[in-house]
Amino acid sequence: MRKLSAAAVAMVLAIALYFTLFWGFEALRMLTSPTYGLEEVWRSQFVFAIGHYLSLTPIGLIKLAAFFATLKLAVAAICAVHIADRFRSLVGGKADAGILEAGLLLIVVISILSVGPAVWSKNAELVREYALQLLLAGTAAGLCILERTYQGAPVEAADGTVRMTPQGATWFSPWR
């Protein structure tokens, strides 16, 4: 079982590194652009779609694009903090996956908001990209849950056997 947990940690680290690099570079590209990435119409069509639903003016669209770029940069920073926390836990201590789970929640929300307009415009390339990001975020969240279950504390049962329980929970046994 320990090999599965080490593999889960390695996968979570790889996914966090992916989002750190790709979303970080995309956010920096958007934030350094004079129009916050709106000049690339196919990549920013979710900003135009959300702006249409909210009846935003051109200045409102630029502010919305800057907001999404800042969110992507925040997600990249959260993933980088998690990677640093994992490397710190190798020296001593325990890594906290709660930070990464908050970042993964942001990834899921942004990906769902982004994939809708790509589906409506029948842009298969963007749908594939955002679906992959959604799948990676879901996989990382599932692996964080799996890792948390394997970090249970040993509990001695009534018959003298020691069992591992998730997060110190006691086993339910109605026939005792």
N, C-alpha and C positions, 0 to 999 in steps of 0.2 A: 504493500500500500504506500510505502514511503516513496517509491519510484514514481507513482502516479502523482503524488503531491509535488515532487521536484519537477516533473514534466509540466504540471499545471502552473507552477511558479515561472518556469522558463517561457511558457506560452504567454502568460500575462505580461511578463517583461518585454517580450517581442512585440506584442500588440501595443503596449504603452510606448515603446520606442517608435513604432510606426506612426502613431498619432502625434508624438512629439515632433518628429521630423516633418511629416507631410502637412499636418495642420499648422504647425509653426511657420513653415516656409510660405504656405498659402496665406496665412494671416499677415505675415510681414509683407508679402507682395501686395495684398489688398490695402494695408495701412500706408504703404509708401507710394501708392498710386494716387494721382491727383483727384480721381473720382472714386476712390475706395473700391476699385475692382469692377465698377459698373461698365467700363469700356469693353469688357469681355462678355458679350450678351448671353451666350449659352451658359456660361458658368454662373452668371448672376441673375438668371431668370427667376429664381425663387424670391429674390429681393423685389423684382418687378411685380411678381404675382402677389406677394404679401402687401406691397405698397398699393396695388390696385384694390385689394379688399379693404384696406384701411383708408383709401382715398388720399394718399400722400402726395404732396407737391414734389417737385424735383429736389428741393432742399431736404425734404423729409425722406426721400429715397436715399440720398447721400448719407443722412444720419442713420438710417436703417442698415445700410451697407457697412458703415463704420461700426455699428453695434454688433453685427454678425462677425466682422473681422476681429473685434475685440473679444468676443466669446470664443472664437477659434484660437486666438492667442492664449486666452485663459485656460482652455482645455489642454493646449500643448504644454503650458507651464505646470498644470496639475499633473500631467503624465510625467514630466521631467522630475517633479518633486517625488513622485512615487518611485521612479527609477533610482533616484538618489537615496530614498528611504530603504529600498531593497538592498542596495550596496552597503548602506550603513548597518543593516541588520546582519550582514555577513560577518562583520567585526564583532558585534554583540548587540543584543536587544531583539526586538520583535518589530516587524514592519506592520504598519497600519494600512489596511486595504480600504478603509473608509474614504480616504481622500480620492483614491482612484475611482471608487464607485460613484462618487459625486461627479467626477469628470465623465465617466461613462454615461451617466444619466443625461448630461449636457450633450454628449455625442449623439445619443439616441434621439433627443428632441430636435436637434439641428438637422440630423439626417432625415427624419420624418418630414420636417418642414421643407427640406430641399428636394426630396424625391417626388413630392406631389406635383409641382409644376413640370418636372421632367417627364413624368408619366403623361400628363395632360398634353404636352407638346410632342409626345412620341419620340423623345430623344433617348434612344437605347443606351448610348454611351454614358450619359449622366445617370440614368437609372441603374446601370451596372455599377458605376463607381459608388453611388450613395448606398445601394443595397449591400455592397461589399463592406462598406464602413459600418453599416447597421449590423451586419452579420459578425464582424470582428468585435464590435462593442458588446453584442449579446454573448459571444463566446467568452470574452474576458470577464463579463459579469458572472456567467455560469461557473467559470473556473475559480473566481474569487469565492463564490459560495461553496464550491467543492473543497477549496483549500481551508476555508473556515470550518468545515465539518471534520476535516482530518486533524484539526488542532484541538480536539477535545481533551478533557482531563480524564485520567483513569479513575474508575469508580469500582469499589469492591462490592460484588453481589452477595446475596444471602448465602449462597452455596460456596463462597470462598474464592470464586473466580474473579479476575480483574478484567473489566471491559472498558473500552474507550467510548466515551459519550461525547456528542457534540456540545461544546461550550459548557461542560459541567452538568448537563441535564441528567436526571435520573431516569432509568428505564421504567416504563409503565408495565406493571405486572399485577393484574387484578386478582390472581389466584393465590397470593401470599397469605 
